[in-house]
Amino acid sequence: MTETPHGPGSAAREFDIVLFGATGFVGRLTAEHLASRAAPDVRVALAGRNRRRLESVRAGLTGAAADWPLIVVDAGDEAGLRAMAARTRVVVTTVGPYATHGLPLVRACAEAGTDYADLTGEVLFVRRSIDAADATARRTGARIVHSCGFDSIPSDLAVLRAAVHAHEHGLGELTDVTSHVRRMRGGFSGGTIASARTQLAEARADRAVARTMLDPHALDPADSARTDRRSSRSRFGVDDDGGWFGPFVMAGYNEPLVRRSNALTGGAYGARFRYREVTDTGRGRRGALRARALRRATPLAFAALSVPVLDPVWDRLLPAAGEGPSESARAAGRFLLEAVAGTTSGVTVRSRVGAELDPGYDGTAVMLGQAALALAAGEGDAGRGGVLTPSIALGESLASRLQAQGFDLGVTTG
């Protein structure tokens, strides 16, 4: 299946999509996905700071992608970023940590009225993006869409689709919602780890930063009504059906992002909406032991990442940004997230998002690539600018695209 953008103004700029960071590991995978899924008349350019490496990426692509133009620009070159943003309808970027490299590009896209998508899972960066660019993007119509990979499309779409299903079937509003990571096999990318370490270093140096990172409403619009005030529900325990659960490592980011989606709808998910994310660990004694181990290990891991004296150890042991596993290792990857949502009618809605793909690499490349194609095609809420979430900017259009790529998305009751 191939995709062609025919949205408004598609011929007004030189390119439909510029992929910035194409030479990184996930950037290469995203380039390969676009090369195989975008129609030949979709105008794509590859961007990065090293021409030789860009040429190497392009040489590995087939069809029309073998002739994609190259743009050489550095993440710190603000004039170059503004010029790049003005040439295209969409910029999609894999260049992280975003807290270090991302804000100038966000501002450039907001000012140029250019749609933007990234892979961030960084609370601090998105909060700063909102403060710096939301008003400008709303004025110019630019859709600044953060977190278009495993962080945080599965969580965001699952809850949106649960809310829509409840509304369309007369089940009322959502109340308590817990997203369970039912299955996950695969690694977190070097970029995700680098982003976490950057945030933890900032939090270590500044208590105000630490408070922002821990605020469950850190990404809410300033004028939003906070319905989810009791948001410290346990991420450890046992369900009514006997299944144990422990913390999910990305809950600290995904939970505020889903709350932002609800806030951007004016609280349409529900006046009693509450949200959390957990990882399933199984049943019985083994499930309980795994859940307890996860509860203890998760904060210890974050604490260890924040200790400066251990930085050389992590540099040796953990993948760096731009690095990733072999194709055979990624082939074993898979994930399934299910949002279990209570409703005011008393009926439970279950909304799942999954794929037989490595979540942090191949799965993320598909999600980012399809988000870019959807933005370029003018799909979703194309008339709404601002700093948005995937569900608010693209919603069911993105869900349909992912289903066409083999993702498992479904909503059931009971």
Sequence and secondary structure as in RCSB ss.txt:
>XXXX:A:sequence
MTETPHGPGSAAREFDIVLFGATGFVGRLTAEHLASRAAPDVRVALAGRNRRRLESVRAGLTGAAADWPLIVVDA
GDEAGLRAMAARTRVVVTTVGPYATHGLPLVRACAEAGTDYADLTGEVLFVRRSIDAADATARRTGARIVHSCGF
DSIPSDLAVLRAAVHAHEHGLGELTDVTSHVRRMRGGFSGGTIASARTQLAEARADRAVARTMLDPHALDPADSA
RTDRRSSRSRFGVDDDGGWFGPFVMAGYNEPLVRRSNALTGGAYGARFRYREVTDTGRGRRGALRARALRRATPL
AFAALSVPVLDPVWDRLLPAAGEGPSESARAAGRFLLEAVAGTTSGVTVRSRVGAELDPGYDGTAVMLGQAALAL
AAGEGDAGRGGVLTPSIALGESLASRLQAQGFDLGVTTG
>XXXX:A:secstr
  B    TTTTSSSEEEEEETTTSHHHHHHHHHHHHHB TTS EEEEES HHHHHHHHHT  GGGGG  EEE  T
T HHHHHHHHHTEEEEEE  S HHHHTHHHHHHHHHHT EEE     HHHHHHHHHHHHHHHHHHT EEE   BT
TBHHHHHHHHHHHHHHHHTT   EEEEEEEEEEEES   HHHHHHHHHHHHHHHH HHHHHHHH TTTTS TT  
         S EE TTSEEEEE TTHHHHHHHHHHHHHHTTSTT TT EEEEEEEEEEHHHHHHHHHHHHHHHHH
HHHHHT GGGHHHHHHHS  TT    HHHHHT EEEEEEEEEETTS  EEEEEEESS TTTHHHHHHHHHHHHHH
HTT SSTT  EEE HHHHTHHHHHHHHHHTT EEEEEE 
